[in-house]
Amino acid sequence: MKQCFYVILAVAALLGLYACTDETIGVSITDSMSSIIEDSSFVITGHSVRNDRVQMRTSTKMLGELNADGFGLLHAEAVTMWMPAMKIDTTGVKTEWIDSCRLNLIMPYYSGFTGDSLAPMRLNVYRLNKPLPSPIYSDFDPTDYFSADDLLASEPYSPMSGKFKMLYSYVTGNQVADSVRIISVPIPVQVGRELFNAYKANPESFSSPASFASIFPGIYIANSYGSGHVINIKSTQLDVYFHKHVPRNDSTMVDSVYSQTYVASTPEIVSNNIIRYDIDDAITSMVDNGEALIVAPAGYEVQVKFPIQDIIDKYHANVGTNQSIINTVTLELPVSIPTTEYNIQPPTYLLMVKTSKKDNFINGDSLANNKDSFYAIYEPLSKCYTFTGLREYVLSIINNQGSIATEDDMNFTITPVDVTNYTYSPYSYYYSSSQSTTVTKISPMVSRPAIVRLLLNKAKIKMTYSKQIVD
């Protein structure tokens, strides 16, 4: 489909357009006609590929088991090393005054689970006997990293068993509130006392995750009983409760109760989601020509052939020797949502990255650069993902490669991801301004189960460009 709109521009407008063109075809004139052209005649093709070995690169944990009609069986476990506290309170504290320990699994209040919120299940927590390898993938086998004797806790749980709490933090001086549920798992008090004594003996061992691993390598969290839901654990922390003697003004000593987080999972340490997934045959059989399936976590992604050479060739054929400028290039991907138990929804974000650079992108904690990697947000009303910012991708081949695209330039992988944003709200006493949001991390999706079919046969690649027609 091509639509041309002809507008007679004034001399000043023409000169302004010449100043910002992408190419310098033709010569500057005073009498010309400008055409704005939109072309969406290009075709993208692709197919689904299994992707069951993913390097998660996130501190988010998924735990549980979900067997949903139309989706499949998803079993999720997690392993993590620890980031130790740089300083542990030892003033006025004795080892025997360490009273208890709790492993807190913190999940989002509103979107922290998929499945039956009341399904009774049980989790086991094991102490690792050696540090985790790096890199580590979703098909990791923890068998050699723990034994039955390393069991620290066994606790029933469900999403509704988590206690509601408001967590507060400060970002650039602004207080941020977060609604969460906390599943609290009792851990033997000996663990807290061991860590307390280790810190007193050698505080330097708490200076980094690597040095701390010789004391406590980490934990393995497994679902040991039941099926019905998976929860999204955004962070884990080991809280130690103790009492200490505190002096008053009259020099008497008062027994007071305290708590401190000794260790926690953070993005800097080695952690991993272990995913075992059997996709429902009813879903895979529904994917035919012109459609491609995406399933998360560690399910299916899509490899596509992007018609970049056709786009460039047609652009040059249409503009000829006239002055021209490329305005926008976008990819619209309409979708259909399979019917599943628990109404499992599409991924919130999709990443489209050159297939040759996908592993480096994920392993290197990269961000989309609009040249060989792009991301799109799902729009529920239109049931569509729209990749914008493809203009730089097209221009880089025109300007840097003589308009000749390689095979590598055409092959892309579309995969589900989680995107972390940082929102800054500047404020002063005299005025307030609008919020500014920046993407800080893109990682393979593990926030929840997700499924969607991409309707590649209905996809639209839209390119708009302007040209001056010489009279």
C-alpha positions as CSV (number, residue, x, y, z in Angstrom):
1,M,0.0,0.0,0.0
2,K,1.4,3.4,-1.0
3,Q,-0.1,6.8,-0.2
4,C,1.4,10.0,-1.6
5,F,0.5,13.4,-0.4
6,Y,1.7,16.4,-2.4
7,V,2.3,19.7,-0.8
8,I,3.8,22.8,-2.4
9,L,6.4,24.1,0.1
10,A,7.7,27.6,0.4
11,V,11.4,28.4,-0.3
12,A,12.2,28.7,3.3
13,A,10.7,25.4,4.2
14,L,12.6,23.7,1.3
15,L,15.9,25.1,2.6
16,G,15.1,23.9,6.1
17,L,14.4,20.4,4.8
18,Y,17.7,20.3,2.8
19,A,19.5,21.0,6.0
20,C,18.4,17.8,7.7
21,T,18.3,15.3,4.9
22,D,19.8,11.8,5.3
23,E,21.2,11.8,1.8
24,T,22.3,14.4,-0.6
25,I,20.8,13.3,-3.9
26,G,20.2,16.1,-6.4
27,V,20.9,19.8,-6.1
28,S,19.4,22.7,-4.1
29,I,16.7,24.5,-6.1
30,T,14.1,27.2,-5.4
31,D,11.1,25.6,-7.2
32,S,10.2,22.0,-6.2
33,M,7.4,19.8,-4.9
34,S,7.6,17.7,-1.8
35,S,6.1,14.2,-1.5
36,I,5.5,12.4,1.8
37,I,5.3,8.7,1.1
38,E,4.2,5.8,3.3
39,D,5.0,2.3,2.2
40,S,3.8,-0.8,4.0
41,S,4.1,-3.4,1.2
42,F,6.9,-5.3,2.8
43,V,6.6,-8.9,4.1
44,I,8.3,-10.4,7.2
45,T,8.6,-14.2,7.6
46,G,9.6,-16.3,10.6
47,H,9.1,-19.5,12.7
48,S,9.2,-20.6,16.3
49,V,12.2,-22.2,17.9
50,R,12.6,-23.9,21.3
51,N,14.6,-21.9,23.8
52,D,14.9,-24.0,26.9
53,R,18.5,-22.9,27.9
54,V,18.4,-19.3,29.0
55,Q,20.8,-17.2,31.1
56,M,18.4,-15.3,33.2
57,R,20.6,-12.4,34.4
58,T,18.0,-11.3,37.0
59,S,17.5,-11.5,40.7
60,T,13.8,-12.3,40.2
61,K,13.0,-15.8,41.2
62,M,10.1,-18.0,40.0
63,L,9.0,-20.8,42.3
64,G,6.2,-23.4,42.2
65,E,4.4,-25.7,39.8
66,L,1.6,-24.9,37.4
67,N,-0.3,-27.3,35.2
68,A,-2.7,-25.2,33.0
69,D,-4.9,-26.5,30.2
70,G,-3.8,-25.0,26.9
71,F,-0.5,-24.0,28.3
72,G,1.4,-26.9,29.8
73,L,3.3,-28.0,32.9
74,L,5.7,-25.5,34.3
75,H,8.0,-26.4,37.2
76,A,10.2,-23.6,38.6
77,E,13.0,-23.7,41.3
78,A,15.8,-21.3,42.1
79,V,19.4,-21.1,43.3
80,T,21.2,-18.0,44.6
81,M,24.4,-16.9,46.2
82,W,24.3,-14.1,48.7
83,M,25.3,-10.5,49.0
84,P,26.4,-10.0,52.6
85,A,25.9,-7.0,54.8
86,M,29.0,-4.9,54.9
87,K,28.6,-4.4,58.6
88,I,26.9,-6.5,61.2
89,D,25.8,-5.1,64.6
90,T,28.0,-6.7,67.3
91,T,28.0,-4.0,69.9
92,G,26.5,-5.2,73.1
93,V,25.5,-8.5,71.4
94,K,26.5,-12.0,72.4
95,T,26.3,-15.1,70.1
96,E,23.7,-16.7,72.4
97,W,21.5,-13.6,72.1
98,I,20.8,-14.3,68.5
99,D,17.2,-15.5,68.9
100,S,15.9,-16.5,65.5
101,C,16.3,-16.3,61.7
102,R,13.8,-16.0,58.8
103,L,14.2,-16.3,55.1
104,N,11.9,-13.7,53.6
105,L,10.6,-14.3,50.1
106,I,9.3,-10.9,48.8
107,M,6.7,-10.9,46.0
108,P,4.7,-8.1,44.3
109,Y,1.3,-7.7,46.0
110,Y,-0.7,-7.3,42.8
111,S,1.1,-9.4,40.2
112,G,3.1,-11.8,42.3
113,F,1.6,-15.1,41.1
114,T,-0.1,-17.1,38.4
115,G,-2.6,-19.8,39.2
116,D,-4.7,-20.8,42.2
117,S,-3.8,-18.4,45.1
118,L,-5.1,-20.9,47.7
119,A,-3.5,-24.1,46.4
120,P,-1.6,-25.6,49.3
121,M,2.1,-26.3,48.4
122,R,5.4,-26.8,50.2
123,L,8.8,-25.5,49.6
124,N,12.2,-26.8,50.8
125,V,15.3,-24.6,51.4
126,Y,18.7,-26.3,51.1
127,R,22.1,-24.8,51.9
128,L,24.5,-25.1,49.0
129,N,27.8,-26.9,49.6
130,K,29.9,-25.0,47.0
131,P,29.6,-21.7,45.0
132,L,27.5,-21.7,41.9
133,P,29.1,-21.7,38.5
134,S,29.1,-18.7,36.2
135,P,27.6,-18.4,33.7
136,I,24.6,-20.4,34.8
137,Y,21.5,-21.3,32.7
138,S,17.9,-22.3,33.2
139,D,18.6,-26.0,32.6
140,F,21.1,-26.1,35.5
141,D,21.2,-29.3,37.5
142,P,21.7,-28.5,41.2
143,T,22.2,-32.2,42.2
144,D,25.9,-31.8,43.0
145,Y,25.5,-28.6,44.9
146,F,23.4,-29.9,47.9
147,S,22.4,-33.1,49.7
148,A,19.5,-34.1,51.9
149,D,21.5,-33.3,54.9
150,D,21.7,-29.7,53.8
151,L,18.0,-29.1,54.3
152,L,17.5,-25.8,56.3
153,A,13.7,-25.5,56.1
154,S,10.5,-27.1,54.9
155,E,7.4,-24.8,54.9
156,P,3.9,-24.8,53.5
157,Y,3.1,-21.8,51.3
158,S,0.7,-20.2,48.9
159,P,0.4,-16.7,47.5
160,M,-2.2,-15.8,50.1
161,S,0.0,-17.0,52.9
162,G,2.3,-14.0,52.3
163,K,1.8,-11.1,54.7
164,F,1.0,-7.7,53.2
165,K,3.6,-5.0,53.8
166,M,4.5,-1.6,52.5
167,L,8.2,-1.2,51.8
168,Y,9.7,2.2,51.5
169,S,12.9,3.3,49.9
170,Y,14.5,6.6,48.8
171,V,15.5,7.4,45.2
172,T,17.2,10.7,44.6
173,G,15.6,12.0,47.8
174,N,12.1,10.9,46.9
175,Q,10.3,8.3,48.9
176,V,9.1,5.3,46.9
177,A,6.4,3.0,48.3
178,D,6.0,-0.6,47.2
179,S,3.2,-3.0,48.1
180,V,4.4,-6.6,48.6
181,R,3.6,-9.9,50.2
182,I,6.2,-11.6,52.3
183,I,6.4,-15.4,52.7
184,S,8.5,-15.8,55.9
185,V,10.3,-19.2,56.3
186,P,11.9,-20.0,59.7
187,I,15.6,-20.9,59.4
188,P,17.6,-22.6,62.2
189,V,19.0,-20.1,64.7
190,Q,22.4,-21.8,64.3
191,V,22.7,-20.2,60.8
192,G,22.4,-16.7,62.3
193,R,24.9,-17.5,65.1
194,E,27.3,-19.0,62.6
195,L,27.3,-15.8,60.5
196,F,27.6,-13.6,63.5
197,N,30.7,-15.5,64.7
198,A,32.2,-15.5,61.2
199,Y,31.8,-11.7,61.0
200,K,33.4,-11.2,64.4
201,A,36.3,-13.4,63.5
202,N,36.9,-11.9,60.1
203,P,34.9,-8.9,58.9
204,E,36.7,-8.9,55.6
205,S,35.0,-12.1,54.6
206,F,31.8,-10.1,54.3
207,S,33.3,-7.5,52.0
208,S,32.2,-9.2,48.7
209,P,30.0,-12.1,47.5
210,A,33.1,-14.0,46.4
211,S,34.8,-14.0,49.8
212,F,31.5,-14.6,51.6
213,A,30.9,-17.8,49.5
214,S,33.5,-19.6,51.4
215,I,31.4,-19.2,54.5
216,F,27.9,-19.6,53.0
217,P,27.8,-20.5,49.3
218,G,24.0,-19.8,48.9
219,I,20.7,-21.6,48.9
220,Y,18.5,-23.8,46.7
221,I,14.7,-23.3,46.9
222,A,12.6,-26.1,45.5
223,N,8.9,-26.9,45.4
224,S,8.6,-30.2,47.2
225,Y,4.8,-30.8,47.3
226,G,1.7,-29.7,45.4
227,S,0.8,-28.0,42.2
228,G,-1.4,-25.1,41.3
229,H,0.6,-21.9,41.1
230,V,3.9,-20.2,40.5
231,I,5.0,-17.1,42.4
232,N,7.3,-14.3,41.4
233,I,9.9,-13.6,44.1
234,K,11.4,-10.2,43.4
235,S,14.0,-10.5,46.2
236,T,15.1,-12.8,49.1
237,Q,16.7,-11.8,52.3
238,L,17.8,-13.5,55.5
239,D,16.8,-11.5,58.6
240,V,18.4,-12.2,61.9
241,Y,16.6,-11.3,65.2
242,F,18.5,-10.7,68.4
243,H,18.5,-8.8,71.6
244,K,21.2,-6.6,73.1
245,H,22.0,-4.5,76.2
246,V,21.7,-0.8,75.5
247,P,22.8,1.8,78.1
248,R,20.4,4.5,79.3
249,N,21.3,8.0,80.6
250,D,21.3,6.7,84.2
251,S,23.9,4.1,83.2
252,T,21.5,1.2,83.6
253,M,21.4,-1.4,80.9
254,V,18.2,-2.1,79.0
255,D,17.4,-5.3,77.1
256,S,16.2,-4.3,73.6
257,V,15.1,-6.4,70.6
258,Y,16.6,-5.8,67.1
259,S,16.7,-7.3,63.7
260,Q,19.1,-7.0,60.8
261,T,19.3,-8.3,57.2
262,Y,22.6,-10.3,57.2
263,V,22.4,-11.4,53.5
264,A,20.2,-10.8,50.5
265,S,19.9,-11.6,46.8
266,T,20.9,-8.7,44.5
267,P,21.4,-8.3,40.7
268,E,25.2,-8.4,41.3
269,I,25.4,-12.0,42.6
270,V,25.1,-15.3,40.8
271,S,21.5,-16.6,40.8
272,N,19.4,-18.6,38.5
273,N,15.9,-19.9,37.8
274,I,15.7,-23.7,37.1
275,I,12.9,-24.2,34.6
276,R,11.4,-27.5,33.5
277,Y,8.6,-27.0,31.0
278,D,6.3,-29.3,29.0
279,I,4.3,-27.2,26.5
280,D,0.7,-28.4,25.9
281,D,0.4,-30.1,22.5
282,A,-2.8,-28.2,21.9
283,I,-0.8,-25.0,21.7
284,T,2.0,-26.2,19.5
285,S,-0.4,-27.8,17.1
286,M,-2.2,-24.5,16.6
287,V,0.8,-22.8,15.1
288,D,0.7,-23.0,11.3
289,N,2.1,-21.0,8.4
290,G,2.1,-17.3,9.0
291,E,2.0,-17.6,12.8
292,A,4.7,-18.1,15.4
293,L,4.6,-19.0,19.1
294,I,6.2,-17.2,22.0
295,V,6.2,-18.8,25.4
296,A,7.9,-17.7,28.6
297,P,9.8,-18.5,30.7
298,A,12.3,-20.6,28.8
299,G,9.8,-21.8,26.2
300,Y,9.6,-20.6,22.6
301,E,11.0,-17.6,20.8
302,V,10.7,-16.6,17.1
303,Q,13.4,-16.2,14.4
304,V,12.4,-13.8,11.6
305,K,13.8,-12.7,8.3
306,F,13.5,-8.9,8.1
307,P,13.3,-7.6,4.5
308,I,15.8,-4.8,4.9
309,Q,17.2,-5.1,1.4
310,D,13.8,-4.9,-0.2
311,I,13.1,-1.8,1.9
312,I,16.3,0.0,0.9
313,D,16.0,-1.0,-2.8
314,K,12.4,0.3,-3.1
315,Y,13.3,3.5,-1.3
316,H,16.1,4.2,-3.7
317,A,13.9,3.3,-6.7
318,N,11.2,5.7,-5.5
319,V,13.4,8.7,-4.6
320,G,15.8,8.4,-7.6
321,T,18.1,11.4,-7.8
322,N,15.8,13.6,-5.8
323,Q,16.6,15.0,-2.4
324,S,15.1,12.7,0.3
325,I,14.8,12.1,4.0
326,I,13.6,9.0,5.9
327,N,11.1,9.9,8.6
328,T,10.1,6.7,10.4
329,V,10.4,2.9,10.1
330,T,8.2,0.8,12.3
331,L,7.2,-2.9,12.7
332,E,3.6,-3.7,13.9
333,L,3.1,-7.2,15.1
334,P,-0.6,-8.2,15.7
335,V,-1.1,-11.2,17.9
336,S,-3.7,-13.7,19.0
337,I,-3.9,-14.9,22.6
338,P,-4.5,-18.7,23.1
339,T,-7.2,-19.7,25.4
340,T,-5.6,-21.1,28.6
341,E,-6.5,-22.0,32.1
342,Y,-5.9,-19.0,34.5
343,N,-6.1,-16.7,31.4
344,I,-2.3,-16.6,30.9
345,Q,-1.5,-13.3,29.0
346,P,1.2,-12.2,26.5
347,P,4.6,-11.0,27.6
348,T,4.6,-7.3,28.5
349,Y,7.8,-6.8,26.5
350,L,9.4,-8.3,23.4
351,L,13.0,-7.8,22.4
352,M,14.0,-8.0,18.7
353,V,17.8,-8.4,18.3
354,K,20.1,-9.6,15.6
355,T,20.3,-13.4,16.0
356,S,24.1,-13.2,15.8
357,K,24.2,-10.7,18.7
358,K,21.5,-12.2,20.9
359,D,23.7,-14.1,23.3
360,N,26.1,-11.2,23.7
361,F,23.1,-8.9,24.4
362,I,21.7,-11.1,27.2
363,N,25.1,-12.1,28.7
364,G,26.3,-8.5,28.7
365,D,23.3,-6.8,30.3
366,S,22.9,-4.7,27.2
367,L,20.2,-2.2,26.4
368,A,18.3,-1.7,23.1
369,N,20.3,0.6,20.8
370,N,17.8,0.9,17.8
371,K,20.5,-0.3,15.4
372,D,20.6,-4.0,16.0
373,S,18.3,-4.4,19.0
374,F,14.8,-3.0,19.7
375,Y,12.0,-3.6,22.2
376,A,8.3,-3.3,22.1
377,I,5.5,-3.0,24.7
378,Y,2.3,-5.0,24.3
379,E,-0.8,-2.9,23.7
380,P,-3.9,-4.8,25.1
381,L,-6.5,-2.7,23.2
382,S,-5.0,-3.2,19.8
383,K,-3.5,-6.6,20.6
384,C,-0.3,-5.6,19.0
385,Y,3.4,-5.0,19.6
386,T,5.0,-2.0,17.8
387,F,8.8,-1.8,17.3
388,T,9.7,1.8,16.7
389,G,13.2,3.3,16.2
390,L,14.0,1.2,13.2
391,R,15.0,4.3,11.3
392,E,18.6,4.2,12.6
393,Y,18.9,0.5,11.6
394,V,18.0,1.4,8.0
395,L,20.2,4.5,7.9
396,S,23.2,2.6,9.2
397,I,23.1,0.2,6.3
398,I,22.5,3.0,3.7
399,N,25.3,5.3,5.1
400,N,27.8,2.7,6.3
401,Q,27.4,-0.2,4.0
402,G,26.6,1.4,0.6
403,S,23.0,0.3,1.0
404,I,24.0,-3.4,0.8
405,A,22.6,-5.5,3.6
406,T,24.3,-8.8,4.7
407,E,22.6,-12.0,5.7
408,D,23.4,-11.1,9.3
409,D,21.5,-7.8,8.9
410,M,18.3,-9.6,8.0
411,N,18.2,-12.4,10.7
412,F,16.6,-11.4,14.0
413,T,15.3,-13.2,17.0
414,I,12.2,-12.0,18.9
415,T,12.2,-13.1,22.5
416,P,10.2,-12.3,25.6
417,V,12.0,-10.1,28.2
418,D,11.5,-8.2,31.4
419,V,12.3,-4.5,31.3
420,T,13.4,-2.6,34.4
421,N,12.6,1.1,34.3
422,Y,13.9,3.9,36.6
423,T,11.5,6.8,37.0
424,Y,12.8,10.1,38.1
425,S,10.4,12.8,39.4
426,P,12.3,16.1,39.8
427,Y,10.8,18.4,42.3
428,S,11.7,21.7,43.8
429,Y,10.0,24.1,46.3
430,Y,9.1,26.4,43.4
431,Y,8.0,24.0,40.7
432,S,7.5,20.4,39.8
433,S,8.1,18.8,36.4
434,S,7.0,15.7,34.6
435,Q,8.4,12.3,35.3
436,S,11.3,11.0,33.3
437,T,11.6,7.2,32.7
438,T,14.8,5.4,31.7
439,V,15.3,1.8,30.9
440,T,18.0,0.4,33.1
441,K,17.9,-3.4,32.4
442,I,16.6,-5.9,29.9
443,S,16.7,-9.6,30.8
444,P,15.0,-12.8,29.8
445,M,11.4,-12.9,31.0
446,V,10.9,-14.7,34.4
447,S,8.4,-12.4,36.1
448,R,5.4,-14.7,35.2
449,P,4.3,-17.4,32.7
450,A,3.3,-15.9,29.3
451,I,2.1,-17.0,25.9
452,V,1.2,-15.3,22.6
453,R,1.0,-16.1,18.9
454,L,2.6,-13.6,16.6
455,L,0.5,-13.2,13.4
456,L,3.4,-12.6,11.0
457,N,1.2,-12.9,8.0
458,K,-0.6,-9.8,9.2
459,A,2.5,-7.8,10.3
460,K,3.1,-4.4,8.8
461,I,6.5,-2.8,8.2
462,K,5.7,0.9,7.7
463,M,8.3,3.3,6.2
464,T,7.6,7.0,5.7
465,Y,10.0,9.3,3.8
466,S,9.9,12.6,2.1
467,K,11.4,13.6,-1.3
468,Q,11.7,16.8,-3.4
469,I,10.6,16.5,-7.0
470,V,12.5,18.8,-9.3
471,D,10.4,20.9,-11.7
